[in-house]
């Protein structure tokens, strides 16, 4: 797989003039300040020369985002399925050439009004694509690894500290390396780390994933399809997410706060 990414040094946020109001005793004090606001980056993705979907994201690690998205949605099975990924200088046009044709009938016409950063990037009539979901294999891990990843998200979330507008995601690899990224969308952050793991040939079946946002069912499906056996979060899962985690033997952990966690689904025999 060849990656040609010409979109270097794109701006992550811009400064906007705002009026900040602060209550002091019984009075309101107003002041004018410049406040950093996270930017939405829109890009059109072409698969085998056909416009396939639009993504709304933070303009960082765009090649990894697209690769991870295609993998976690079940449209490729490994990085070897991709001939090349090309991203133009402005990061607004992405061309992906697959080594084999995919079923274009699964695509629907993209619409800018449909594209979001919150899990609806895909423009496929795929549902859960259950045929690509398999029961996960259990791994052994220490709870200290979960707390460490939580701390990583708190410490390394530079864009969040500056703008308050991103989700963060961290991954512990089998070699003990910690991968990290941020994005305006929590699904995007997950896809970026999955894409990076694919590029670096990391065994996802032995990784632990941590996300700052809540865990809905579509994120569980992404994780299961990618083979990641453990997902944890500062926040809560949904009921459907818990049901799917139990069905596919995913270890699902939520409300990681300080030294406390909730285990919603654990490995079964």
N, C-alpha and C positions, 0 to 999 in steps of 0.2 A: 504494500500500500504506500502510495506517495501522497504527502501532504504539502500543498503549496498555499501558505497563508501570508498574504500581502497586507493584511489588516493589522499593522503594528501600531501601538501607541494611540489607540482610540480613547477618547475621553470617557471616564466612568461616570462623572457627575459634572454639574454646572452650578455656579453660584447664582442665587436669586435674592433680590432685595425683599425683605419681609419686615413686618412690624411685630415685634415680640412684646407681649403684654405679661407683666408680672404683678401678682397681687402682693402688696406689702401692707400689712395691718388691714385697714379698711379702704385703702387706696389702690388704684390700678396704675402702675407705671409702664409707660410705653416707650419703646426704643426701636430705632431702625438699624437693622443689621444685615449683613450678607450671609446667607445660609446655604450650605451645600445640599443639593437635591440630586438624588440618583437619576440617571438618564435611562430611558427606554430605548433600546436599540432594536430596530426592525430589520430582518433579513429574509430574503426569498431564497428558498432552497430548491434547486433543480436536481431531480434524480434521472439519470440517463437522458438528459436534455429536456425533460418535462417538468414544468413548474408543479411542485408537489405540496409544499406547505410553507407557511410563513412562521417565523419564530420571533418572539419578543423576549429579549434577554439583556443581560449585561455584556457589553462587547469585550469579553475576555475569554480566552480558550474556546474560540468559536468552533474550531475544527474538532476538538474533543467533545463539545456539546452535540454537534451533528452526529458524530460517530456513536457516542453513547446513546443518543436518542434512537437511532436506527436499530441498535443492538437491543436496547431494553424494550423496544416495541415489537421485536420479533421479526424485523424485516431483513436483518442479516444475522448470521450465526457466529461470525468472527470477523476480525479486521481483515482477514485474507479474502473476504468476499468483496472488498472495496479495491478498485483499481487506483483511484485517486480522489482526493478532496481538494478543491480549489476555492479559495476565498479571495474576493477582489480587495483592492486597496481600502475601500470605504467599509468593507465588511457587510455590504448590503446584498450581495449576490454570491451565492454558494453553489458550486457545481459538484455533484457527486456522480462518479461513474462506477457503476457496479460491474463486476465481471460477468454476471448473468442478469438477464432481464427479470424484473419482478412483475407480479400481476397488477398491471395498472388499473384494472377494474376495481381494485381495493381503494383507489384514491378517489376523492371527490374534489370538485373545483374549490380552490382556496378562496377565502374571503377575509379581508383585513378585519372585518368586524368579528370574525370567529377566533382570530389568533389572540392568545393571551400568554402570560408568563406563568400561569397557575395550573398547568396540567392539560390545557386544551390546545397545545401547539399542534398536536397531530390532526391531520385532515383525512384520516382513514376510516372506512366503514369496517372496523376490525373487531369491535367489542373487546372482549378480553383475550381473544385469540387463544382459546384454551388449549389448543393442540400443542402450543409451544411451552406450556407450563408443566413442570415436573416437580415431584416431591423432592425437597432438599435433603442433603446429607448433613447430619449433625457434626458440629465441631466442638472441641473443648476450648473454653476461654475463661479468663478471670474477670470478675466485675470491675476490678481496677482498670481494665482496658476501657470499659464504658465511661467511667469517670474521667479518665485521661482524655478521651475523645471529646467529651463534654467540655472539659477545660480548654482543649484546643480551639473549639468553636468560639468560646468566650474570649480567648486571648488573641486569636489571629483574625478576627472579623473586623479588619481595618475599615472597610467600606461601610459596614454597619455603624461603627463608632463615629464615622464622619457624617453619615447621612441618615441613619436609622431606617434605611429602605431596602435592606437585603436579607436573604436567608443564607445560612452557612451550612457546610457539609464537610465531614471529615471521614476518612477511611483508614483503617489499620490493615496493612498488608501482611501476608505470612512472614515476610522478612523483618517485620517490626517497623517498617517505614510508615509515616503518617502523611497522607495526601489531604489537601485542603483546598476549598474554593468557596466563592460567594457568587450569588446571582440574585436578581430581583424575584426570580421564581424558584421555589424549593425543588420542584421537579427538574428544573434546569441544572441546579447545583448537583443533584444526584447524577444526572446524565453526564455532566462534565467529568465527574470523578470516574464514572464507569468508562467513559471514552479514554481518559488518561490511563486507566488500568489496562485497557485493551492495547493501547499504543506501547506501553511498557511491558506487555506480556505478563501481567500480574494474574495469579490464579484467583479469580473472583470467588471461587467456591470455598476459599479459606479466609475471606475478608470479613471485617466487621464495619458496618456503615452507621454513621451518626448524622442526624439532620436536626436543624434548629426548629423546623416547623412541625405542624401536626402531620400525622401519617394517615392519609386516606387510602381507600381500596386501590386506586390506580397506581399509587406509589408502591404498595405491596406487590402488585402485579409486575411492575418494573423490576423490583428487587428479586422476586422469585424467578422471573424469566432470565435474569442475569446470573442466577446461581448463587447470589449472596445469602448466606445462611442466618445472619443476624442484622437486625436494624433497631436502632434506638433513637430517642428524641427527647428534647427538653419538654416537648408538648405531648398531646394526647393522640391516640389512634381513634379511628371511627369503628363502629360496630362491625361493619362489613370487612374492614381491614383485619380485625381480630379473627373473624370467621375464616377468611382466606389464609391468614397466617397459620391457623390450626390445620387447615386442610392440606397445606403444602409444607408443613413442618418447618416453618420460619419462626425463629426466636424473635419475638416482638416485645420491645421494652419501651415504656413511656415515662413521662414525668421524672426525668433524671434531674434532680434538684439537689445540689450539695452532695450528700452521701446517701441519698434516698432514691430508690427506683420502684417502678411498678412493672412486674412481669405479666404480660397478657397472654403470651403463648410461649411454651417451651418445647424443646425437642422431644419427640416421641420415639419409641423403639421402632 
